[in-house]
Amino acid sequence: MTDDVVVLRIYLSYEAEPAFVLTGAHGHLNNFLRLTLTREELGDATAEWEAEIHAYPAR
């Protein structure tokens, strides 16, 4: 990989766990998504996310 690539691991647990998870496979370290993005793609996703959450003010 190059310096232009970022790898993110997004851990899924509790309510975010996939429905197919079997008993015993639960836990925050067992279920994750691995995303490989360029730094530009990550920047674009961050900007899009910020625009989307702007409609929901902090409480």
Residue frames as qw, qx, qy, qz and C-alpha x, y, z in Angstrom:
[[0.000, 0.887, 0.461, 0.000, 0.00, 0.00, 0.00],
 [0.393, 0.438, -0.020, 0.808, 1.03, 3.58, -0.50],
 [0.143, -0.200, -0.443, 0.862, 0.84, 6.66, 1.70],
 [0.326, -0.050, -0.241, -0.913, -2.26, 7.71, -0.26],
 [0.620, -0.259, -0.670, -0.317, -4.25, 4.74, 1.05],
 [0.314, -0.338, 0.559, -0.689, -5.97, 4.56, 4.43],
 [0.487, -0.184, -0.842, -0.140, -7.38, 1.37, 5.95],
 [0.415, -0.339, 0.325, -0.779, -10.21, 1.75, 8.46],
 [0.297, -0.192, -0.934, 0.057, -11.65, -0.95, 10.66],
 [0.456, -0.315, 0.046, -0.831, -15.17, -0.23, 11.82],
 [0.086, -0.007, -0.956, 0.282, -16.14, -2.50, 14.69],
 [0.554, -0.303, -0.357, -0.688, -19.75, -3.63, 14.98],
 [0.207, -0.088, -0.888, 0.401, -21.31, -4.67, 18.27],
 [0.216, 0.343, 0.604, -0.687, -24.58, -4.64, 20.17],
 [0.533, 0.622, 0.379, -0.429, -27.32, -3.12, 18.00],
 [0.361, 0.735, -0.396, -0.416, -24.95, -2.76, 15.04],
 [0.382, -0.266, 0.875, 0.132, -24.02, -6.44, 14.96],
 [0.412, 0.138, -0.653, -0.620, -25.03, -8.28, 11.82],
 [0.801, -0.137, 0.127, -0.569, -28.13, -10.46, 12.22],
 [0.893, 0.210, -0.392, -0.066, -26.21, -13.57, 11.12],
 [0.076, 0.576, -0.695, 0.424, -23.76, -13.44, 14.04],
 [0.756, -0.211, -0.617, -0.060, -23.79, -16.72, 15.94],
 [0.650, -0.748, 0.043, -0.129, -23.82, -17.03, 19.72],
 [0.818, -0.352, 0.169, 0.422, -20.28, -16.82, 21.00],
 [0.555, 0.335, 0.245, 0.721, -19.14, -14.55, 18.18],
 [0.112, -0.943, -0.255, -0.184, -20.49, -11.44, 19.90],
 [0.593, -0.584, -0.008, 0.554, -18.12, -8.72, 21.03],
 [0.187, 0.935, -0.046, -0.297, -16.59, -5.54, 19.82],
 [0.166, -0.632, 0.659, 0.371, -13.42, -7.20, 18.52],
 [0.528, 0.069, 0.837, 0.123, -15.06, -10.00, 16.54],
 [0.434, 0.662, 0.591, 0.156, -17.20, -8.17, 13.99],
 [0.124, -0.683, 0.109, 0.711, -15.81, -5.41, 11.83],
 [0.652, 0.729, 0.196, 0.066, -15.80, -3.90, 8.38],
 [0.549, -0.367, 0.299, 0.689, -12.47, -3.20, 6.69],
 [0.430, 0.876, 0.210, -0.061, -12.52, -0.19, 4.38],
 [0.594, -0.169, 0.293, 0.730, -9.63, 0.69, 2.09],
 [0.249, 0.924, 0.290, -0.029, -9.84, 4.26, 0.83],
 [0.517, 0.385, -0.042, 0.763, -7.59, 6.84, -0.69],
 [0.225, -0.328, -0.382, 0.834, -7.02, 9.95, 1.39],
 [0.194, -0.028, -0.288, -0.937, -9.11, 11.88, -1.14],
 [0.495, -0.347, -0.705, -0.370, -12.03, 9.43, -0.76],
 [0.443, -0.415, -0.639, 0.473, -11.78, 9.68, 3.02],
 [0.079, -0.194, -0.112, 0.971, -11.84, 13.48, 2.80],
 [0.345, -0.164, -0.494, -0.781, -14.89, 13.37, 0.52],
 [0.526, -0.404, -0.746, -0.061, -16.70, 10.97, 2.87],
 [0.330, -0.343, -0.488, 0.731, -15.88, 13.18, 5.86],
 [0.101, 0.070, -0.100, -0.987, -17.24, 16.28, 4.11],
 [0.458, -0.258, -0.632, -0.569, -20.41, 14.43, 3.09],
 [0.497, -0.404, -0.725, 0.255, -20.93, 13.11, 6.64],
 [0.186, -0.262, -0.311, 0.895, -20.44, 16.59, 8.12],
 [0.265, -0.066, -0.317, -0.908, -23.02, 18.00, 5.69],
 [0.530, -0.327, -0.720, -0.306, -25.52, 15.27, 6.60],
 [0.475, -0.425, -0.644, 0.423, -25.16, 15.64, 10.38],
 [0.084, 0.088, -0.072, 0.990, -25.43, 19.43, 10.16],
 [0.460, -0.391, -0.432, -0.670, -29.22, 18.96, 10.06],
 [0.743, -0.490, -0.456, 0.015, -29.06, 17.38, 13.54],
 [0.002, -0.784, 0.336, -0.523, -27.81, 19.97, 16.08],
 [0.395, 0.109, -0.781, 0.470, -25.90, 18.85, 19.18],
 [0.571, -0.645, -0.339, -0.378, -28.05, 18.36, 22.24]]
